[in-house]
């Protein structure tokens, strides 16, 4: 029985690795022109309301594009751009942006104390879990669990996302990660959202 369980686990890991291996970054770069207006030519958006895609986990990017394409994740501005994408197009684009390097930001010094507390320890009084438990000590995410990298992401984008989760927004009935975020963020105050969002923008892997 244990051998069967181990075999299934190995197959699952191999399947994940296979999925990540799909996609041609060079082809994705040639297909990314339509994305560059919002996300930048290298995935580092200059408009804070749009997320940086550079360096994000490939499988996470693939899933999010598919969620937008199916309208499970409602992004009206992006829907027309992804409507006609094939499976190959999606894999190529995800591979390209995953291969790029994110440009990190700087946290507001006034937000660091509260932001660091929430990131590392959460808020026990309001049952808010520590962000790092899912997204890693330095915000690198956990690819095999589907948890995205957050370090260096625009504070405005993070704040807007947290407010949507706090209001109960989920990305389809089967998206467990967004359901987790709804639970995590439902007791966050506006001040806490602003603080942790700013902290995340200044987070950098060298702090691990």
C-alpha positions in Angstrom: 0.0 0.0 0.0 2.8 2.4 0.9 4.5 1.6 -2.4 1.3 2.5 -4.3 1.1 5.8 -2.4 4.7 6.6 -3.1 4.2 5.8 -6.8 1.2 8.0 -7.0 3.1 10.9 -5.3 6.0 10.5 -7.7 3.7 10.5 -10.7 2.0 13.7 -9.3 5.4 15.4 -9.0 6.5 14.3 -12.4 3.2 15.6 -13.8 3.8 18.9 -12.2 7.3 19.1 -13.6 6.1 18.1 -17.0 3.5 20.9 -17.0 6.1 23.4 -16.0 8.5 22.2 -18.7 5.9 22.9 -21.4 6.0 26.2 -23.3 8.6 27.9 -25.4 9.9 31.2 -23.9 11.2 32.5 -27.2 7.9 31.9 -28.9 6.2 33.4 -25.9 8.2 36.6 -26.3 7.0 37.0 -29.9 3.4 36.5 -28.7 3.7 39.0 -25.8 3.3 42.2 -27.7 -0.5 42.4 -26.8 0.4 42.0 -23.1 3.1 44.6 -23.0 0.9 47.7 -22.8 -0.3 46.6 -19.3 2.5 44.3 -18.1 5.6 45.8 -19.7 7.8 44.2 -22.4 9.6 42.1 -19.8 6.7 41.5 -17.5 7.6 44.4 -15.2 4.5 46.6 -15.4 5.1 50.3 -14.9 1.4 50.9 -13.9 0.9 49.8 -10.3 -2.7 48.6 -10.8 -1.4 45.9 -13.2 0.7 43.0 -11.8 4.3 42.3 -12.5 4.5 38.9 -14.3 8.2 38.6 -14.5 9.6 35.7 -12.5 6.2 34.3 -11.6 5.9 30.6 -11.5 5.0 29.2 -14.9 2.3 26.9 -13.8 0.6 29.7 -11.8 0.7 32.0 -14.8 -0.8 29.3 -17.0 -3.6 28.7 -14.5 -4.4 32.4 -14.1 -4.6 32.9 -17.9 -7.0 30.0 -18.2 -9.1 31.3 -15.3 -9.4 34.7 -17.0 -10.1 33.0 -20.3 -13.0 31.0 -18.8 -14.2 34.1 -16.9 -13.8 32.3 -13.6 -11.5 35.1 -12.8 -13.2 38.3 -14.0 -10.7 40.7 -15.5 -12.7 42.7 -18.2 -9.6 44.5 -19.5 -7.8 41.2 -20.1 -10.6 39.0 -21.3 -10.5 40.1 -25.0 -6.7 39.6 -25.0 -6.8 36.0 -23.9 -10.1 34.9 -25.6 -8.4 33.5 -28.7 -5.3 32.0 -27.1 -4.6 28.3 -27.7 -3.1 26.0 -25.1 0.3 26.4 -26.8 0.0 30.2 -26.7 -0.8 30.1 -23.0 2.1 27.8 -22.2 4.5 29.9 -24.3 3.5 33.2 -22.7 3.8 31.7 -19.2 7.2 30.3 -20.1 8.4 33.7 -21.3 7.3 35.7 -18.3 8.5 33.0 -15.9 12.0 33.3 -17.5 12.2 37.1 -16.8 13.5 38.8 -13.7 11.2 40.9 -11.5 12.3 44.4 -10.6 11.8 44.8 -6.8 10.2 47.9 -5.2 10.7 49.7 -2.0 8.4 49.6 1.1 7.1 52.6 2.8 9.2 52.8 6.0 6.1 53.7 8.0 4.5 50.4 6.9 7.4 48.1 7.6 6.6 47.4 11.3 3.0 46.4 10.8 3.6 44.8 7.4 6.5 42.7 8.8 4.3 41.5 11.7 1.5 40.4 9.4 3.8 38.8 6.9 5.8 36.8 9.5 3.3 36.2 12.3 -0.2 37.2 11.1 -2.6 38.7 13.7 -3.6 36.1 16.3 -6.3 38.5 17.8 -8.2 38.4 14.5 -7.2 34.9 13.3 -5.1 36.2 10.4 -2.6 33.7 9.3 1.1 34.6 8.6 1.5 35.3 4.8 4.9 33.6 4.8 3.3 30.2 5.6 2.0 30.0 2.1 4.2 32.4 0.2 7.5 31.7 1.7 9.7 33.7 4.2 10.9 36.0 1.4 7.8 35.9 -0.9 9.1 33.3 -3.4 5.9 31.3 -3.2 5.4 27.5 -3.3 5.1 26.4 -6.9 3.9 22.8 -6.3 1.1 24.1 -4.0 0.1 26.8 -6.5 1.0 29.6 -4.2 2.4 32.5 -6.2 5.6 34.5 -5.7 4.7 37.9 -4.2 8.0 39.6 -3.5 8.4 42.9 -5.3 4.8 43.0 -6.5 3.1 46.4 -6.8 1.6 47.4 -3.4 -1.5 48.9 -5.2 -2.1 45.6 -7.0 -1.7 43.6 -3.8 -4.0 45.9 -1.9 -6.7 45.8 -4.6 -6.5 42.0 -4.7 -6.7 41.6 -0.9 -9.8 43.9 -0.8 -11.4 41.7 -3.5 -10.7 38.6 -1.5 -12.0 40.3 1.7 -15.3 41.0 -0.1 -15.6 37.3 -0.9 -14.2 37.1 -4.5 -13.1 33.6 -5.6 -11.8 32.4 -8.9 -14.4 29.7 -9.6 -15.8 27.0 -7.4 -12.8 24.7 -7.7 -10.0 27.3 -7.0 -9.0 26.4 -3.5 -6.2 29.0 -3.3 -8.5 31.9 -3.8 -10.9 30.4 -1.3 -8.0 30.3 1.2 -7.3 33.9 0.5 -11.0 34.9 1.2 -10.6 33.2 4.7 -7.3 34.8 5.3 -8.2 38.3 4.4 -11.8 38.6 5.7 -10.7 40.2 9.0 -7.9 42.4 7.6 -8.4 46.1 8.2 -7.7 48.7 5.5 -4.6 49.8 7.5 -3.4 46.2 7.7 -3.9 45.7 3.9 -2.0 48.9 3.1 0.9 47.9 5.4 1.4 44.4 4.3 1.0 45.4 0.6 3.7 48.0 1.0 5.9 45.5 2.8 5.5 42.9 0.0 6.5 45.5 -2.6 9.8 45.9 -0.8 10.3 42.2 0.0 13.4 40.7 -1.7 14.7 37.1 -1.7 18.0 38.1 -0.1 16.1 38.6 3.1 15.6 34.8 3.4 
